[in-house]
Amino acid sequence: MAAELSLTIRAVHVAAAATLLGGAVLLAALPRARAMRDAAVAYEWMFWPLLGVLVLAGVGNLGAFGSGLPAPGSAWGGRLTAKLLLVVVLLALSAVRTLALVLGCGPRVLGALHTLTAALLAAVLALAEVLAHAP
């Protein structure tokens, strides 16, 4: 049963990350028009709950592996620290992105913020991939 729960938590984690990255890439690529603003509003409503799911599932993943994780001073621990720092940067950027949308910033600003969001999410996902397959 624990194995199924662990697999479910990882699947939810990956699905939430893929949805957030896909939405950010889509918004970064959309023409700078009214449709982009409407899509950005929808993305923000989706982003924050999914980010919460992503963080909770990440904590669940760490808990599932518990004492089997390498030490914080190891190369793996350093990569995990880098990933967590990128997540903190992503949170700060996302707060700015949401505020820019609320304040009515133009599509050029929103497009740039979504491009940065996509880049940060891609970096976090790349580190996640390395962590998942590194000893």
C-alpha positions in Angstrom: 0.0 0.0 0.0 2.8 2.4 0.8 4.3 1.8 -2.6 1.0 2.7 -4.3 0.7 5.9 -2.3 4.3 6.9 -3.0 3.7 6.3 -6.8 0.4 8.3 -6.6 2.2 11.2 -4.9 4.9 11.2 -7.5 2.4 11.1 -10.3 0.5 14.0 -8.9 3.8 15.9 -8.4 4.8 15.3 -12.0 1.3 16.1 -13.4 1.1 19.4 -11.5 4.6 20.4 -12.7 3.8 19.6 -16.3 0.6 21.6 -16.2 2.3 24.6 -14.7 5.2 24.5 -17.2 2.9 23.9 -20.2 0.7 26.8 -19.2 3.7 29.1 -18.8 5.1 28.1 -22.2 1.7 28.7 -23.8 1.4 32.1 -22.3 5.0 33.0 -23.2 4.2 32.1 -26.9 0.7 33.7 -27.2 0.4 36.9 -29.2 0.3 39.9 -27.1 -3.4 40.5 -27.3 -6.6 40.4 -25.3 -6.7 36.6 -25.5 -3.3 36.5 -23.7 -4.6 38.5 -20.8 -7.7 36.3 -20.5 -5.5 33.2 -20.6 -3.1 34.8 -18.0 -6.0 35.3 -15.6 -7.1 31.6 -16.0 -3.5 30.5 -15.5 -3.1 32.4 -12.3 -6.3 30.8 -10.9 -4.8 27.4 -11.8 -1.2 28.2 -10.8 -1.5 28.9 -7.1 -3.5 25.8 -6.2 -1.4 23.6 -8.4 1.8 25.1 -6.9 0.4 24.2 -3.4 -0.2 20.6 -4.7 3.3 20.5 -6.1 4.9 21.6 -2.9 2.9 19.3 -0.8 3.6 16.4 -3.1 7.3 17.3 -3.1 7.3 17.2 0.7 5.4 13.9 0.5 8.0 12.5 -1.9 10.8 13.5 0.5 8.9 11.9 3.4 8.4 8.7 1.5 12.1 8.3 1.0 13.0 9.5 4.5 16.2 8.1 5.9 17.2 6.7 2.5 18.1 10.1 1.2 21.7 11.1 0.8 23.2 13.5 3.3 22.6 17.3 2.8 26.4 17.8 2.3 26.5 15.3 -0.6 26.3 16.2 -4.3 22.6 15.0 -4.3 21.9 17.2 -1.2 23.5 20.2 -3.0 21.3 19.6 -6.0 18.2 19.4 -3.8 19.2 22.6 -2.1 19.6 24.3 -5.5 16.2 23.0 -6.6 14.5 24.3 -3.4 16.2 27.7 -3.8 14.9 27.9 -7.4 11.4 27.1 -6.0 11.7 30.1 -3.6 12.7 32.3 -6.6 9.8 30.9 -8.5 7.4 31.8 -5.7 8.8 35.4 -5.5 8.6 35.8 -9.3 5.1 34.4 -9.3 3.9 36.9 -6.7 5.3 39.6 -8.9 3.6 38.1 -12.0 0.2 37.9 -10.2 0.6 41.5 -9.0 1.4 42.7 -12.5 -1.7 41.0 -13.8 -3.9 42.6 -11.0 -2.3 46.0 -11.7 -3.2 45.8 -15.4 0.3 45.7 -16.8 0.5 45.3 -20.5 0.9 42.1 -22.5 4.6 42.8 -23.1 5.3 42.7 -19.3 3.1 39.7 -18.7 4.7 37.8 -21.6 8.1 38.5 -20.2 7.0 37.3 -16.7 5.5 34.1 -18.2 8.7 33.5 -20.1 10.7 33.8 -16.9 8.2 31.6 -15.1 8.6 28.9 -17.9 12.4 29.2 -17.7 12.4 28.7 -13.9 9.9 25.9 -14.0 12.1 24.2 -16.7 15.2 24.6 -14.5 13.4 23.1 -11.5 12.1 20.2 -13.6 15.6 19.6 -14.9 17.0 19.5 -11.4 14.1 17.2 -10.4 15.0 14.8 -13.2 18.7 14.8 -12.2 17.7 14.1 -8.5 15.3 11.3 -9.5 18.0 9.5 -11.4 21.2 10.3 -9.4 22.4 8.0 -6.7 
